[in-house]
Amino acid sequence: MNTNTQTEQQIIREETRIDKIIKKRKKKMRAQVLLCPTITAYGRLYCAPRRLHRYNSSSSSSQFLNLNLSRFSGALFFHMESGTGSSGKRGMVENLKRYGVISSKRVAQVMEALDRGLFVPVGSSAYVDTPVPIGYNATISAPHMHATCLQLLEDKLHPGMRALDVGSGTGYLTGCFALMVGAEGRVVGVDHIPELVDMSIKNIEKSVAASFLKKGSLSLHVGDGRKGWQEFAPYDAIHVGAAASEIPQPLLDQLKPGGRMVIPLGTYFQELKVIDKNEDGSIKVHTETSVRYVPLTSRVEQLGGF
Ligand code: SAH
């Protein structure tokens, strides 16, 4: 082999090496952000479903900077917006759209209309994609989880339809349901902690959903959500905001034929199940994603150690 050929081969090898480095760097730039907001409840770590969010390689640098990663409880956090008020919630929804969590225009409109800032404890980050502790060993779910559940139930939340929110907590999702089904519809929230129900009523009263509460198409009750809420059954949509070890039979009974229930199932390892009731009363179940919710349990068990 003459010296020229050797040099050419060296150059080719060097180019290949540089190509590989560039490819690796590009891959890194399409940063895969492991979205796993983690929160402690019941002395255990709880986190929202893991989702991989990829940057579009054409993202502008300002978009890039907008995603502010920080560490908390050893997990990566995804700060969607540092603003407050309407700009904060708009930023939160815009980011959920940008990262492919929200694809529905209606869901985007509703989450923009109902200010999450009115539902989280004072001083906490309302527009960050993470669950927030609300006391009594409970949390308000992360915005992407609210968005996911709203989208899964969207077809059963048309004006005039009926929805049940079990484990209504802060009342945020219950309020979203009310905006979607309107004054002709009926929305019921049930939580077994009286203080949380009082708080959720106050939250709703400050929000754009207040008129539904006043006129009676939205109501929030203290009760064991595992029994559902018979008074306004059957429901087109049932959402369960806490993880059950098995599907409570009363909830299946209160689901309308043609209706849909979204419920996290499991203890440590949990999955978000979507249950469709066919017109003949039979049910079809599919798994949406892995999740981490606080348990659907008794009041004593939940408050243990409080
Ligand atoms: N979806 C709500 C709250 C989620 S936290 C939000 O985002 O604000 C789960 C809620 O389920 C808590 O408020 C807890 O009190 C409630 N919960 C747990 N077990 C329950 C039961 N058996 N009956 C009613 N509510 C229950």
Residues whose N, C-alpha, C, O or C-beta is under 5 A from the ligand:
A	BS01	SAH	A138 T139 I140 S141 G167 S168 G169 T170 G171 Y172 V190 D191 H192 I193 G223 D224 G225 R226 G241 A242 V294 P295 L296 T297 S298
